[in-house]
Amino acid sequence: MKLRKTKSIIPGFGLTFGVTITILSLIVLIPLCSLVVYSAKLSPAEFWHTITRERVLSSYCVSIGTSLSAALVNVFMGLALAWVLVRYEFPGKRFLDGIIELPFALPTAVAGISLTHLTTTNGWVGKIAYDLFGVKLAYTPLGITIALIFIGIPFVARSVQPVLEKFDIQYEEAAVILGASRLRIFWTVIFPEILPALISGFTLAFARGVGEYGSVVFISGNIPYETEIAPLLIMSKLQEFDYASATSIALALLLLAFVILSVNAIFQSIVSKRISGMA
């Protein structure tokens, strides 16, 4: 007996695959390939010298260090935020749920200017931190970290929230019947389910922070060897019409982003296999 093939609502594989590759090439592949083309104007020795100069390496350290710190903070803040939105009902919940995505919609330059005014020694937050603890926020790596926390927290919250919403609460009830404590229920029942989402959110926040420019350039102060970020060096080279050096630094950041996303994919695969094996 021959089975009838059901017609797909969307066009066939050939057409959709061709459109997908075309769009991917125009929007992603061709612009990225242009980095390689411009960087090829330098010899391998010149390229290596450009991306390993002391000032450039210092900017890498600032960008990576502050992005990593912000992403780690966002893991805890994003998880707590997602947990509250999913597990509790309270006045203003919908407003809070909607405002999470504000960093996505708000122009990064506006966020940078606002955070700078708040964290200077004359600002509301910066004045309190300086008067009580003697800590300067703006124009320091700490200020950069604050800006990156602001733009990165939606990645973690929005990654974890759907997983918590789909989580079957019957597993928690069974653990309670068996006498497990709340802490043990979280670590043994809930945490393994949300771990892939946490890793994904952490990686996205980290990768976004490494390449962030608009919200950081104002609050950083752009002090060479202290608070100068890598994207600012790229802009400086472009303003000097040194396209080869600018694209070389950009290519180094692109490779770093590729490594971050590759590690994320590997971790996701390992964690998913372990969870399915436990199931």
N, C-alpha and C positions, 0 to 999 in steps of 0.2 A: 504494500500500500504506500503510495507516494504522498509525502507530506507537502501541503501547499505552503509556499513561501509567503510570509506576510510582508506587505509592502511597508517600507519605512516612511514615516511622516516627512523626514528631512531627505534631501537628495542623497544619492549613492555615495559610496566611499571615495570613488575617484574624484568627483567634483569637490566634496567637502575637504578631502585631504589636500587637493591642489590649492583651494582658497586658504586653508590653514597655513600651508607652507609659504604662500605668497605674503600673507599678512605678517607672519613671523619673520620673514626675511626683510620686509620693508621697515618694520618697527624695531626689531631686535638685532638680527644678524648683521645687516649692512652697517648700521651705526657702530656696532662693536668692532666689526672688521676694519672700519676707518681708523680706530685706535692703533691697530696693528700696522696699517699702511703708513700712517704718520710716524709711528715709532720706528719703522724700518729705515727711515732716513738717517738714523743714528747707527753707528757700528755697534756690535755687541759690547765692546769695551766702553763706548760712550753711553750706551743705554744703562749698563750696570753702574757706571759712575754717577749718572743722573739720579737714579732711584736709591742710591746708597750714600749720598752726601749726608754729612752730619745733620744739617738742618732738616733735610727730608726725612731722615730716620727719626729725628726728634718729633716731627709732626705725625709720623706713623704711630709712635708710642703714645702721644697725646690722644689721637683719634681712637686707637684700639683700647687703651687703658680706660678712658672715660666711657666708651661704648660698652665695654665689658661690665664695668661697675654699674652703669645704668640698667643694663639688661638683667643683671642679677637682682637688683632692687625691684625691677618690674615683674620678675617672676613671683615674688611674694605679694607685691601690691596688686598685680593683675589677678592672681589667684584669689586673694581676699575679696577683691571687687566682684569677680565673677561669682564667687560663692554667695555673697550677700544678695546679689541680684537674682540668683536662681532659687535660693533656699528660703528667702524671707519676703514677706509682704509688708510694705510700709508706705506712708504718704510720700509722694515725689519719686517713686521708683521709676516710673517711665521717663521722667525728666533726667534722672541720673543715668538711666540706660542709654538715653539719646546723647547726653553730653560726653559720653566716653569717646565718641567719634569726632569730637570737636577738633582734636589735633590733626585729623585727616583733612577737615574742611578749612581750617584756619590757615591763611598764608604763613609760611614759616618765618618770614621777615617780621610779621606782626607779633608772632609768638616770641621771637628773639628780643624785640624792642620791649615788649611788656615784661618779660622775665628780667631783662636788664634793669629796668626801672624799679622793679620790686626788690632786687637783690643787691643793689648798690648800698653803700653805707648810709645813704640818705633815704633809701627806700623802706617800705613797711617791713618787709621780711629781713632785708640785709641789715637794717639798723638794729633790730632786736638781736640778731645773731652776733653782731659785732659788739653791742653794749653788754650782753650777758656772757658771751663766751669768747669774745675777742677774735671771732672767725670772720674773715672776709669771704663773701660768696661770689660776687661778680668779679670778672677778670681773673679767675682762678680755675684750675681743673675741676674744683667742686662745683663752680657755677656751670661749667660745660656739662657736667654729669646731671645737674638739675634739669637743664634744657633737654637733654637726651631722654631723661625719665619722662618728661612731659610728652615728647613726640613718640615714645616707644611703648607706653603702657597700653594703648588700644590693641597692639598686636597680641599681647599675652591674654588680655581680658577676652577679646573676641575669639581667640583660639580655644580657650578653656570653657567658655560659657556654653557653646552647643553640646559639648561632651557631658557636662553636668546636667543639662536639661534632658538628655536622652538616657541618663543613668537610671537604672531600675532600682528604686528605693527598697525593693523586697530583699535585696542582698544585705542591706544594712539591717533590716528588721530581723533577718535570719541570724546575723552575727550578734545582735542584741539578745535574741532568745538563747543563743549558745553561751552568753555571759561575757562577750568581748567588751572591753572598755571603749569609750568614744575615740580615744587616741589610737588604739589598735585597729578599730574599724576604719579610721581614715587611712592609716599607713598600709593596711593589708587588703582592704576592699576598694576604697575610692582612689587612692593615689596611683596604683598601677593603671587604672583606666584613664586618668587624666595626664599621666606622664608623657605620652607622645605629643599631646597638645601643648604641654608646658615646654617641651623641647622645641617644638615648632615655633611657638611664640617667642621664646628666648632667642632663637636663631634669627628670626625676622627682625626683632628689635635690635639685636646686635649688628646685623648687616646694615640696617637703616641708619643706625648711629654712626657707623664708620664713614658713611658717605654723606652725612648730613652737613649742610652748609648754612642755610638761611637762618635757622633758629639758634645757631651756635656762634656765628661770626660776630654778633654784637656783644654777647655776654662773655666771650672768651678774652676780649682785649687784644688778641692777635700778637702776643708777645713772643718773638722768636725763641725757640728752645724751651719755652715754658707753657704757653697756651695757644700756640699756633697750630692749627689743624691742617691735615693734608689737603682737603678740598680748597682751602684758601690759597695754598701754594699753587694749585692748578690754575685758579683764577688769576693769580699774580703773573704766572708765566704767559697766560693768554693775553693779558693786558700789555705785556712786553713783546707780543707777537712771536714768542718762542714756542711755536706749536709742537715742535718735536719733544721738548722737555715736558710740556703740559700733558701731552698724550702718553708719554712714558710713565709719568707718575699716575695718571688715570688708569693706564693698563695694569700697573702694579696693584692698585685698589680693586680693579676688576678681577684680577687673579685671586686676590684675598677673598673677595665676595664669593667667587666660585668655590674656593676651598671651604668656606663657612657653610655654604649650601650643600656641598657634597658630604661634609661631616654630618650635617643635619639629616640628610637622606640615609646615611649609614646607621646613625643612632636610631632613627625612626624604624628602620627595617629590623634592627636587633631587638628593640623593645617590643615591637609588634609580634615578632616570632616568639619571644619569651612569654608574652601574655597569652598568645594562642596555645603555646605549649602547656602553660599552667591550666588553661581552660580544658 
